[in-house]
């Protein structure tokens, strides 16, 4: 795993940031891979979608990377439709990997 991360960083294909304004403006694909806890009402917390709408400066694909509440993509779509001037797509890619085997499972998903 360490070698894959180093290779991605060295090539410039993989970056990490801790503030949306640093990493989102020119992104083409954004993975929402943070825990998305629900509100007491059962609705998802959509902070990441608001950050995307505020910071991204071009067309983008937004990928939900966690197993999230039903209709989270619909909530993201509504937020982006109302606040985002560019073209966007939404995809869902929930994680179904075994602990300690994430890299291997990603390369051989039906393995």
C-alpha positions in Angstrom: 0.0 0.0 0.0 2.8 2.4 0.9 4.4 1.9 -2.5 1.1 2.6 -4.3 0.6 5.8 -2.3 4.2 7.0 -3.0 3.8 6.3 -6.7 0.5 8.2 -6.9 2.0 11.2 -5.1 5.2 11.2 -7.1 3.2 11.2 -10.4 1.0 14.0 -9.2 -2.1 11.9 -9.6 -2.8 11.7 -5.9 -2.9 14.6 -3.5 -4.3 15.1 0.0 -5.7 18.2 1.5 -7.4 19.1 4.7 -9.4 22.1 3.5 -11.9 22.0 0.6 -10.6 25.3 -0.9 -7.2 23.8 -1.3 -8.1 20.7 -3.2 -11.5 21.1 -4.9 -11.3 24.0 -7.3 -9.8 22.1 -10.3 -10.9 18.6 -9.4 -12.4 16.4 -12.1 -13.5 13.5 -9.8 -14.2 14.0 -6.1 -14.6 11.0 -3.8 -16.7 11.8 -0.7 -15.0 9.2 1.5 -15.6 10.7 5.0 -18.1 9.3 7.4 -21.5 10.8 6.6 -23.5 10.5 9.8 -27.2 11.1 9.6 -29.1 13.8 11.4 -31.6 12.8 14.0 -34.3 13.0 11.2 -32.4 10.3 9.3 -31.3 12.7 6.5 -27.6 12.6 5.6 -25.2 15.3 6.6 -24.5 17.0 3.2 -21.6 19.3 4.2 -19.3 17.8 1.5 -21.9 18.6 -1.2 -22.0 22.3 -0.1 -18.2 22.4 -0.1 -18.2 21.1 -3.7 -20.8 23.6 -4.8 -18.9 26.4 -3.3 -15.3 25.5 -4.3 -15.3 23.6 -7.6 -14.6 25.7 -10.7 -15.5 23.2 -13.5 -17.4 20.1 -14.5 -17.0 17.3 -12.0 -18.0 13.7 -11.1 -18.9 13.2 -7.4 -18.5 9.7 -6.1 -20.1 8.6 -2.8 -17.4 6.2 -1.4 -19.1 4.9 1.7 -22.2 3.0 2.4 -24.5 5.9 3.0 -28.2 6.3 3.8 -30.7 5.6 1.0 -31.2 8.7 -1.3 -28.0 10.4 -0.3 -27.2 10.8 -4.0 -30.6 12.5 -4.4 -29.7 15.0 -1.6 -26.3 15.7 -3.3 -28.0 16.2 -6.6 -30.5 18.7 -5.2 -27.7 20.7 -3.5 -25.6 20.8 -6.6 -28.5 21.6 -8.9 -29.4 24.6 -6.8 -25.9 26.0 -6.2 -23.5 24.7 -8.9 -23.1 26.3 -12.3 -21.2 23.5 -14.0 -22.1 20.0 -15.3 -21.9 17.2 -12.7 -22.5 13.5 -12.4 -23.0 11.5 -9.3 -21.9 7.9 -8.8 -22.0 5.6 -5.9 -19.1 3.2 -5.1 -19.8 1.7 -1.6 -16.9 -0.1 0.1 -17.2 -3.8 0.4 -13.6 -4.7 1.2 -12.2 -6.9 3.9 -10.2 -5.4 6.7 -6.5 -5.4 5.9 -7.2 -6.4 2.3 -8.5 -3.2 0.8 -5.8 -2.8 -1.9 -6.0 -6.4 -3.0 -9.8 -6.3 -3.0 -9.8 -3.1 -5.1 -7.7 -4.8 -7.8 -9.7 -8.0 -7.8 -13.3 -7.0 -6.8 -14.8 -10.3 -7.7 -11.8 -12.3 -6.5 
